[in-house]
Amino acid sequence: MSDDTRLFLGLASVLVIASLVAGVLSWRSEKPLPATLENLNARIKAWWIMVAGISLAFLFGTGGVILLFAFVSFAALREYVTLTNTRHADRWTLLGMFLIIVPAQYYLIWIDWYGLYSIFIPVYCFLAMPALTAMRGDTSRFLERVSEQQWGIMLSVYCISHVPALVTLPIPGNEGRGLLLIAFLIATVQGSDVLQYIFGKLFGRHKVAPSISPSKTWEGLIGGIASASLLGAGLYWLTPFSPLEAGALAALACIMGFFGGLVASAIKRDRGVKDWGHMIEGHGGMLDRADSLVFAAPVFFHIVRYAWT
Amino acid sequence: MSANDASLLQTVSGAMLAGLSRAVTGVRPIWAGSAPYGRQRIYFANHASHGDFILVSTCLPFAERRRTAAVAGADYWNAGPIRRFISGRMLRTVLVERNWVERTADPMQVMLAALDAGQSLIFFPEGTRNMTEEPLLRFRSGLYNLAALRPDVELVPCWIENMSRVLPKGALLPVPLLCRVVFGAPLVLEEGEERKAFLERARAALLALAPRKDGTR
């Protein structure tokens, strides 16, 4: 059996088990179902759809995965910009963000031009965007508007684009297995989210940052990251790493992922919303699901690039 | 297919516009007080963008969308062959003349004829696009007159969120932002209710659907 098949059979069996457990819980619970259980069912259903979507993209190879994440960036950026202060003078900058920066960044990854895709946004776009906004002449809350635009491009496009960029890393002995490295990162980081949720629900007592998120607890954090690191070590066969290295990299990605979720929660709290959007039933918006990947991807990418190529 | 349902071109272009507006705005209806299906209706909404009636009709179920037309200004939509083609052939519109001096057909008669033919209407009681900082302008009398003359038609308030940021006046390309349309509970004209009191109540009912500054409803 090839590694791809093993991976997707494994994922499918995890989802089958989750669906069975949730089904039994729902069957035995009093009716109507409590909100937690309703949400759990919606989340599992959405996971089926997300896993199906990701699998489909993987079937189309590198191009499919790049397109998938270009779409993730588009959806995330749309959710982000909706929550920012935009003025009429920002229209051209905003249109440029959606119509030029998103396609250009992913095209540069497609043609594997590392020298440009790693600086295209932080150098050229970060200078061009405020210049364009300034040319329109409206200085009201200028610094605030420019900062919000840049941080949005950073989170939604630059950081997320490092997930498909993993496929371009020339790791000796890993030729043709770049997609599996992406699968490793997604599985451990998203697995860590799920495990933190489960550990938090079961054992959560002490809140990490009560003013930002009531659902993040030390018990959930430690239990989730420890178990996700074990999961990463167990998935070492997807990667060019040894089990120990895979576990350490998974731990690092999950800790970054936790910070990503924390920052996203702080932004949401600042703007007075509970979720980024309503795209994924039970989860909220695209950024609610991708916030941990946003922080994990570029750090994971650069450490692997530094140490393995 | 009855004469009141949309033509094939209108059905196809309506479906395409609905797909496009979903792709750009991810629009989602929130049914807060009325069901997606019901009696013949007048959907009355806040108005700040040409995209407004596309957004409302995108949120409607297919069968309801087919019998729903938007009330729009004839002076704007009859100016030039392209606008005339869009409003007359591609979209479902009921065009009314807003200019009191030069008009040839009474707007009330045009709208009543559409209602009597079984159509639901999307109606902007402010009469024009709101370009001010105010969330909602004063309502013109049209809504009251329609309610008084056709009491069986449900008046459903719909609050359109964010569309004015997606496609403001004079803009050609839409900026992708999330939009929502909140459909409130239907309004009924009370026995003997004064025009002014009713319009004020309708305006308050629509404003009540707008999200508060802190994002809660």
Interface residues (C-beta under 8 A of the other chain):
Chain A: F74 A75 L77 R78 E79 V81 T82 T86 H88 R91 L94 L95 F98 L99 R271 G272 V273 G277 H278 M279
Chain B: G26 R28 N162 R165 P168 A171 L173 V175 P176 L177 L178 K213 D214 G215 T216
